[in-house]
Amino acid sequence: MTGGTRGTEAWPEVAAALTAAQQAVATAAAAPLSARHALHAAVLIDRITDPVFARRSLLALPDLATTRDIPAFRAALGICAPALDPILALAGGTAPHVRLEVLPEKVAPEAFGSLPVADLMVSLYNQGSVPRLMLVAQDRAGVPMQDLLHGAIRWWTGTLGTTGGTGHPD
């Protein structure tokens, strides 16, 4: 983890947490409308912070390396890693009125060609929108949960300097 080049192979507890989170994200991707699978993946992504906190002095991120307690570490992590912030808030229950909800997402006409067949068929009968599992805040602004999960895994794998043995961060 120092200098961003040291992978998790020397830290088995971090590697195990990262691998479990990657597997949960893959499961959530296979069931993209499942709030249960997405929440499980979010909790496992959040769980990576515990073994990393135990080794925080070795982090290449100075703001995190000197943090003294886990709540402060999580708060600092959310600030320095915007990809993790909504995941940590959801999993930790620290953001009031944040929930997972299936909402329609409008598809731009130029994007129809890149949609999977199932989404294309749904969009044709749904006035150009497809259902997506969204992380919704009190103001009802939804963010696609799959994007958040994959972004958080990419951030962890990039920060930890590994792909968890899969060869692909997602």
Buried (B, 14 or more C-beta within 10 A) or exposed (E): BEEEEBBBEEBEBBBBBBBBBBBBBBBBBEEBBBBEBBBBBBBBBBBBBBBBBEBBEBBBBEEBBEBEEBEEBBBBBBEBBEBBBBBBBBBBEBBEEBEBEBBBBEBEEEEEEEBEEEBBEBBEEBEBBBBBBBBBBEEEEBBBBBEBBBBBBBBBBBBBBBBBEBEEBB
